[in-house]
Every structure is written in structure tokens, then in C-alpha cells.
Amino acid sequence: MLSPLTLTSPRSPPLHSLHLIPSPLLHPLPPDRHRALSHLRRNLAVKSGDSNPSLSLQLSSLLLEWRGAVIRLSASSLFWLSLAAFAFSLSISPRVSASPGPLAPTVASLAPVVVDEEDRVEDKELGATNSKIPDDKDLDEAFEKLESKTFALTVPLSVVALRDSVPPSWIKDFVQSQGNRLKFHLEVRADLADIHNDLVESIKHDKINQRSTVHADLITVGDSWLNYAIKNAIIDRIKITEKEDWFKALPQAWKLYLRRNGEGLLDSEGSIWGIPYRWGSMVIMYKKNKFDKYGLQPIRDWKDLWRPELAGKIAMVNSGREIVGAVLKHMGASYNTKNIDIEVPGGINAVQQNLTLLAKQVRLFDSVHYLKAFSAGDVWVAVGWSSDVLPAARRSSDVAVIVPESGTSLWADLWAVPSTPKSATSEFGGRIRGPSPLIHQWLDFCLQPARELPFKQGVIPGASPLSFKQPSIDASKELIKGLPKLETVLIAGVPPPEILSRCEFLEPLPDSTLSEYSRLISSLQKPRESGWEKVLDSVFAIAKAVANPAEDIYLLIKRQSDFV
């Protein structure tokens, strides 16, 4: 009896599923063949004239039986040789590695494994041991079970981002990398406050509509908004592991700055609530043609804002942390000073005095219109975030952009996961199902070195978090040569090494320090307006309620009033 071979291969089905076709030479002849053989024997005996027909028949029978035995032996040998050759070819075939490679397996490499799984002896889907080939009934039942299962054809990823903060090439490249399974949706908002306030309304006050930010899988959160978002419980922790490549690639300075406790304060043992994808700095832009015309020295540092010849020629963003921070840097202190009386020479009185002098120098504290005043020529100096200033500088001529030599504040845009509302509802769809499984793929994508290119080319203002390092001086000169249209010390959006080492992120401050900042800002007296300015302000207030373009008319009229 033939013993079955036990040799199997991952690329071939088990031998018990092969259907071997028996050779007819290994089986007895049918009755009609026996009758034909007897007739042949008698004819041979008569034609040979043998006097002993029985002896001739016996010889013929022995001859035929001997030939049959030889044929059977040959067939049997051929069968065993073929089977041995088949087994030998399986034994030398390449084995499939059990460890996954760095790339996903192709469809061709997966196909044999699927066939082998379907013919496995223990079929988990059918729930029983298949010691024999399943019959048609079992196969039909298994097929019906397979048909009844539902498979997700697409995986959604919804993102709400700050306008002009995500390069368009990122979206195109990410969609192509994920293939047809991705359903990507991007919505942009005008400012960070809009995203933050929308989350608060949705989560804290249950005011949810179809455009609510809470439906997104990821949202943009400014680093200065991060502690408020954590404290108000409008964002969730991002579950990551230290072994993930994209997290390991982040410079250590980011990891120290992003780890926060449940109150949003810095904590080396805290959780990660946001992942950076863009950053920049506070910069100063000034009109070179005006400075050259009147023989003014270029601006180099914060102290230049207190020069008498620049009185009334400065516009600045309306941010308490930035205004008081500029005063502190001018006095040699830190943006993140927690106790002014102890850490700053002269204490709170000295800070108040310098702040009052700065207020007299600045013509406009406004985070929206300060660049319009600069473009209209009402001011010659603009102090603002690089995300605002750099695009405006590239549209202008004869301007220079500098980073204060004593250091400046840094800002960052982060990806965060919004919290799920308490009264979860599927009325408007959205992220009630839980965060998209593609969140980590998107975070990894945004932190790849190839994503730095749009920032270096100036398509989007800012820099990649991976560039948070100090480039060499020689590399700085080469990159500056590539930007002849804009005079700036920034290197592909990054401050020079000697200045970057003195720059600071705006860390969360204690409530007592924030209250002190508020008292300093509120103590500033607004300069007394002339009659012309009062009339213009009244006209502008009425016109603004009718149409926004009146802002440009206001700047034009105000510019003409300087000559009256």
C-alpha cells in the first residue's frame, strides 16, 4: 500500500488535496478484452502448425503475462520516480520569510498564502476539522458566510486646518500614497480663535451643527492655545509610543515643550496633546527706501523700536504676551518671566515705564490691519508673526525682514484630536465613530523630510519641525543667495543659529502672572485723538457695519489726513 508523503510547501497546497488519476495498466482487463486475447492465442496456434495447440497456447499466455508484468513494473517505477521528483522540487523551493519586511507584500506574494489558508486542515471559518476535502454543501455554506460580511471600501480622514498653513502638495501626495481607500476632507478656517471657539461651543454648550469643528479627526491648534484647550477638555491625548519613527525624529526641544499635564502646564512626565507641523517666529519688517531717504539706521533689535525718529511709524500685533514680551526682551529678561519684581531689574515699575514709552511709539496695535497700514505707507515698521509678514514682504519692494538679535518669540501650529461631545449624535455625521485609523499615517506623513520642500521654496510661510536645529554659517550664506528678492536674515524660515539659541516659545504662565500682564496692558492710556481722527473714526465705524472694504477707504483717507 502506498504511504502518503507528508512534505508540504507554503507556496503549494497540501498533498491530500491533489487528485491523482490511476493508470489503466495497473488494473485487470475488462471481460471483452479477455475474449479478444483468447481468440488471438488460438489463431497463433493454428497458423504455426503446432501439433500441440495447448503447449503453444501456454507459451503465448506466458509471453503475454511476462509482457504485462514488465509494463506494470515500468508504470509503477515511472509513477514513483515522478512522485519523488515532485517532492524533491518542493524541498528546494525558496521559503517565505516569517518576519515582515519594510514594505507591504504585493498581491502576487499574498495569493499562494490565501489558497493555502482555504485548504488548511483546520478551517476556523467552518468550525470543524477537515480531514478530507470539503464537499459542495460545506463550500456553499462558507461562501454564504463570506457574502454576508461587510467590508469598508473607504477610510475617511477629516481635517480642519488654519488657512494657508497646509501646503497643497501635501494633500495631493498623501491621497496618492493611500490609494482609493482614502476619503480625505479638508476644511480651512480664517484664524485659530475661530477653531478654538467653535470647539468650546460644540463640546461645552452642545451647540453642534453640520460645520462644527468637533466632527473632524484632526484640527489645527496654535501652541499658545494648547494649554487652554487642554484645561477646557476640548482636545484628547494623542496615543503614541516612543518607538514610532515620526516621533523619534522630532528634536528633543519639541518633546519637552509638548508634554503637558491635565492643566496644560509643562510636565516632563505628561502626555502629548499636539504634534507640530509648522513653526515660525516674531519678526520686524521695515521699509528700506524710507530709512535710506531719511538716513535712518537699519533696525537690528527690540531697542530700536524706542528710537525717537520712529515715533508714530510703527504698527504691531495686538497681543498682550507679545507686547509685554517685547518690553521684557528689551530689558534683558525672558518672555516667560513669572515674577517681574524678582526677575526683572527695576521690577514692575520699570516694565510699566518702558511699556508706556513703547505705546507712544506705536501708531496701531491691531492683529488684522497692521499690515494694511504698512502697505499704505502710514507706518514704516511692522512687528508681527512671520506667517503674516513674509507673504506681505514678498509682495512688496524695498523691504527688509529681521529677527531681533536678542531673541524673539516662537510660534507653532499643531495637529490635535478634538474631544467627543457628551451628547454624541449621528444627526450630522462626523467623528462620532471615533478617530480615523489614518491619523498616525497623516502625522507620520507631515513629519517626513520631503515635507520641508514647500517651506524652503516659500510656498507656505514657516518651517518644518524637523528644521528646528542650527544650520552651519556656510549653509546659511548659500540659502540667502537663493532668495535675492527678499532681504532677510531668515534661513528658509528659520532664524540664524546665533539668534535661534536666544529665542523662546511662549510657555503657559501662572494665573497671577497673567493678571499682572492684564493690569499692565489696561493701564496704557490711548493717545488723545485730534478732531480729524475723531471724525474719521466715526465715519469708519458706520462704514464698517455696511461693508468690509471700507477698511481700505479708511486707510486711504487717514493717509491723506497726514498732509492736512
SULPE-V27571 format. One record per residue. N is the residue number from 0. RES is the residue in one letter. SS is DSSP state (a for helix, b for strand, c for the rest). PHI is phi as a letter, one per 20 degrees, with the letter a starting at -180 (NA if undefined). Layout:
N,RES,SS,PHI + N,RES,SS,PHI
//
This chain:
0,M,c,NA + 1,L,c,f + 2,S,c,e + 3,P,c,f + 4,L,c,f + 5,T,c,e + 6,L,c,f + 7,T,c,c + 8,S,b,c + 9,P,c,f + 10,R,c,e + 11,S,b,c + 12,P,c,f + 13,P,c,g + 14,L,a,f + 15,H,a,f + 16,S,a,e + 17,L,c,e + 18,H,c,d + 19,L,c,e + 20,I,c,e + 21,P,c,f + 22,S,c,e + 23,P,a,f + 24,L,a,f + 25,L,a,e + 26,H,c,c + 27,P,c,f + 28,L,c,f + 29,P,c,f + 30,P,a,g + 31,D,a,f + 32,R,a,f + 33,H,a,f + 34,R,a,f + 35,A,a,f + 36,L,a,f + 37,S,a,f + 38,H,a,f + 39,L,a,f + 40,R,a,f + 41,R,a,f + 42,N,a,f + 43,L,a,f + 44,A,a,f + 45,V,a,f + 46,K,a,f + 47,S,c,e + 48,G,c,m + 49,D,c,f + 50,S,c,f + 51,N,c,d + 52,P,a,f + 53,S,a,f + 54,L,a,f + 55,S,a,f + 56,L,a,f + 57,Q,a,f + 58,L,a,f + 59,S,a,f + 60,S,a,f + 61,L,a,f + 62,L,a,f + 63,L,a,f + 64,E,a,f + 65,W,a,f + 66,R,a,f + 67,G,a,f + 68,A,a,f + 69,V,a,f + 70,I,a,f + 71,R,a,f + 72,L,a,f + 73,S,a,f + 74,A,a,f + 75,S,a,f + 76,S,a,f + 77,L,a,f + 78,F,a,f + 79,W,a,f + 80,L,a,f + 81,S,a,f + 82,L,a,f + 83,A,a,f + 84,A,a,f + 85,F,a,f + 86,A,a,f + 87,F,a,f + 88,S,a,f + 89,L,a,f + 90,S,a,f + 91,I,c,e + 92,S,c,f + 93,P,c,f + 94,R,c,e + 95,V,c,e + 96,S,c,f + 97,A,c,e + 98,S,c,e + 99,P,c,f + 100,G,c,e + 101,P,c,f + 102,L,c,d + 103,A,c,f + 104,P,c,f + 105,T,c,f + 106,V,a,f + 107,A,a,f + 108,S,a,f + 109,L,a,e + 110,A,a,g + 111,P,a,f + 112,V,a,f + 113,V,a,f + 114,V,a,f + 115,D,a,f + 116,E,a,f + 117,E,a,f + 118,D,c,e + 119,R,c,f + 120,V,c,f + 121,E,b,d + 122,D,b,e + 123,K,c,f + 124,E,c,f + 125,L,c,e + 126,G,c,n + 127,A,b,b + 128,T,b,e + 129,N,c,e + 130,S,c,e + 131,K,c,c + 132,I,c,f + 133,P,c,f + 134,D,c,e + 135,D,a,f + 136,K,a,f + 137,D,a,f + 138,L,a,f + 139,D,a,f + 140,E,a,f + 141,A,a,f + 142,F,a,f + 143,E,a,f + 144,K,a,f + 145,L,a,f + 146,E,a,f + 147,S,a,f + 148,K,c,f + 149,T,c,d + 150,F,c,c + 151,A,c,f + 152,L,c,e + 153,T,c,c + 154,V,b,d + 155,P,b,e + 156,L,b,b + 157,S,b,d + 158,V,b,c + 159,V,b,d + 160,A,b,c + 161,L,b,f + 162,R,c,g + 163,D,c,m + 164,S,c,d + 165,V,c,d + 166,P,c,f + 167,P,a,g + 168,S,a,f + 169,W,a,f + 170,I,a,f + 171,K,a,f + 172,D,a,f + 173,F,a,f + 174,V,a,f + 175,Q,a,f + 176,S,a,f + 177,Q,a,e + 178,G,a,m + 179,N,a,f + 180,R,a,f + 181,L,b,e + 182,K,b,d + 183,F,b,e + 184,H,b,c + 185,L,b,d + 186,E,b,c + 187,V,b,d + 188,R,b,c + 189,A,c,f + 190,D,c,b + 191,L,a,f + 192,A,a,f + 193,D,a,f + 194,I,a,f + 195,H,a,f + 196,N,a,f + 197,D,a,f + 198,L,a,f + 199,V,a,f + 200,E,a,f + 201,S,a,f + 202,I,a,e + 203,K,a,e + 204,H,c,d + 205,D,c,l + 206,K,c,e + 207,I,c,d + 208,N,c,c + 209,Q,c,f + 210,R,c,e + 211,S,c,f + 212,T,a,f + 213,V,a,f + 214,H,a,f + 215,A,c,f + 216,D,c,e + 217,L,b,c + 218,I,b,c + 219,T,b,e + 220,V,b,c + 221,G,b,f + 222,D,a,f + 223,S,a,f + 224,W,a,e + 225,L,a,f + 226,N,a,f + 227,Y,a,f + 228,A,a,f + 229,I,a,f + 230,K,a,f + 231,N,c,e + 232,A,c,l + 233,I,c,d + 234,I,b,c + 235,D,b,d + 236,R,c,f + 237,I,c,e + 238,K,c,f + 239,I,c,c + 240,T,c,d + 241,E,c,f + 242,K,c,e + 243,E,c,f + 244,D,a,f + 245,W,a,f + 246,F,a,f + 247,K,a,f + 248,A,c,f + 249,L,c,f + 250,P,c,g + 251,Q,a,f + 252,A,a,f + 253,W,a,f + 254,K,a,f + 255,L,a,f + 256,Y,a,f + 257,L,a,e + 258,R,b,f + 259,R,b,c + 260,N,c,e + 261,G,c,f + 262,E,c,e + 263,G,c,n + 264,L,c,e + 265,L,b,f + 266,D,c,b + 267,S,c,f + 268,E,c,d + 269,G,c,f + 270,S,b,e + 271,I,b,e + 272,W,c,d + 273,G,c,b + 274,I,b,d + 275,P,b,f + 276,Y,b,c + 277,R,b,b + 278,W,b,b + 279,G,b,a + 280,S,b,b + 281,M,b,e + 282,V,b,c + 283,I,b,c + 284,M,b,d + 285,Y,b,b + 286,K,b,e + 287,K,a,f + 288,N,a,f + 289,K,a,f + 290,F,a,f + 291,D,a,f + 292,K,a,f + 293,Y,c,d + 294,G,c,m + 295,L,c,e + 296,Q,c,f + 297,P,c,f + 298,I,c,e + 299,R,c,c + 300,D,c,b + 301,W,a,f + 302,K,a,f + 303,D,a,f + 304,L,a,f + 305,W,a,e + 306,R,c,f + 307,P,a,g + 308,E,a,f + 309,L,a,d + 310,A,c,f + 311,G,c,m + 312,K,c,d + 313,I,b,c + 314,A,b,c + 315,M,b,b + 316,V,c,f + 317,N,c,e + 318,S,c,c + 319,G,a,g + 320,R,a,f + 321,E,a,f + 322,I,a,f + 323,V,a,f + 324,G,a,f + 325,A,a,f + 326,V,a,f + 327,L,a,f + 328,K,a,f + 329,H,a,f + 330,M,c,e + 331,G,c,n + 332,A,c,d + 333,S,c,e + 334,Y,c,g + 335,N,c,e + 336,T,c,f + 337,K,c,e + 338,N,c,c + 339,I,a,f + 340,D,a,f + 341,I,a,e + 342,E,a,e + 343,V,c,d + 344,P,c,g + 345,G,c,n + 346,G,a,m + 347,I,a,f + 348,N,a,f + 349,A,a,f + 350,V,a,f + 351,Q,a,f + 352,Q,a,f + 353,N,a,f + 354,L,a,f + 355,T,a,f + 356,L,a,f + 357,L,a,f + 358,A,a,f + 359,K,a,f + 360,Q,a,f + 361,V,b,e + 362,R,b,e + 363,L,b,b + 364,F,b,d + 365,D,c,b + 366,S,c,e + 367,V,c,d + 368,H,c,d + 369,Y,a,f + 370,L,a,f + 371,K,a,f + 372,A,a,f + 373,F,a,f + 374,S,a,f + 375,A,a,f + 376,G,c,n + 377,D,c,f + 378,V,c,c + 379,W,c,d + 380,V,b,c + 381,A,b,c + 382,V,b,d + 383,G,b,a + 384,W,b,f + 385,S,a,f + 386,S,a,f + 387,D,a,e + 388,V,a,f + 389,L,a,f + 390,P,a,g + 391,A,a,f + 392,A,a,f + 393,R,a,f + 394,R,c,e + 395,S,c,d + 396,S,c,c + 397,D,c,l + 398,V,b,c + 399,A,b,c + 400,V,b,c + 401,I,b,c + 402,V,c,d + 403,P,c,g + 404,E,c,f + 405,S,c,e + 406,G,c,o + 407,T,c,b + 408,S,b,e + 409,L,b,d + 410,W,b,c + 411,A,b,b + 412,D,b,d + 413,L,b,d + 414,W,b,e + 415,A,b,c + 416,V,b,d + 417,P,b,f + 418,S,c,f + 419,T,c,e + 420,P,c,f + 421,K,c,f + 422,S,c,e + 423,A,c,f + 424,T,c,b + 425,S,c,d + 426,E,c,f + 427,F,c,d + 428,G,c,m + 429,G,c,n + 430,R,a,e + 431,I,a,f + 432,R,a,f + 433,G,c,o + 434,P,c,f + 435,S,c,f + 436,P,c,f + 437,L,c,e + 438,I,a,g + 439,H,a,f + 440,Q,a,f + 441,W,a,f + 442,L,a,f + 443,D,a,f + 444,F,a,f + 445,C,a,f + 446,L,c,d + 447,Q,c,e + 448,P,a,g + 449,A,a,f + 450,R,a,f + 451,E,a,f + 452,L,a,g + 453,P,a,g + 454,F,a,f + 455,K,a,f + 456,Q,c,e + 457,G,c,n + 458,V,c,f + 459,I,c,c + 460,P,c,f + 461,G,c,p + 462,A,b,b + 463,S,c,f + 464,P,a,g + 465,L,a,f + 466,S,a,e + 467,F,c,f + 468,K,c,b + 469,Q,c,e + 470,P,c,f + 471,S,c,f + 472,I,a,f + 473,D,a,f + 474,A,a,f + 475,S,a,f + 476,K,a,f + 477,E,a,f + 478,L,a,f + 479,I,a,f + 480,K,a,f + 481,G,c,f + 482,L,c,c + 483,P,c,f + 484,K,c,f + 485,L,c,c + 486,E,b,e + 487,T,b,b + 488,V,c,e + 489,L,c,f + 490,I,b,d + 491,A,c,l + 492,G,c,n + 493,V,b,d + 494,P,c,f + 495,P,c,g + 496,P,a,g + 497,E,a,f + 498,I,a,e + 499,L,a,g + 500,S,c,f + 501,R,c,d + 502,C,c,e + 503,E,b,b + 504,F,b,f + 505,L,c,e + 506,E,c,f + 507,P,c,f + 508,L,c,d + 509,P,c,f + 510,D,a,g + 511,S,a,f + 512,T,a,f + 513,L,a,f + 514,S,a,f + 515,E,a,f + 516,Y,a,f + 517,S,a,f + 518,R,a,f + 519,L,a,f + 520,I,a,f + 521,S,a,f + 522,S,c,f + 523,L,c,f + 524,Q,c,e + 525,K,c,f + 526,P,c,g + 527,R,c,f + 528,E,c,e + 529,S,c,f + 530,G,a,f + 531,W,a,g + 532,E,a,f + 533,K,a,f + 534,V,a,f + 535,L,a,f + 536,D,a,f + 537,S,a,f + 538,V,a,f + 539,F,a,f + 540,A,a,f + 541,I,a,f + 542,A,a,f + 543,K,a,f + 544,A,a,f + 545,V,a,e + 546,A,c,b + 547,N,c,f + 548,P,c,g + 549,A,a,f + 550,E,a,f + 551,D,a,f + 552,I,a,f + 553,Y,a,f + 554,L,a,f + 555,L,a,f + 556,I,a,f + 557,K,a,f + 558,R,a,f + 559,Q,a,f + 560,S,a,f + 561,D,c,f + 562,F,c,e + 563,V,c,e
//
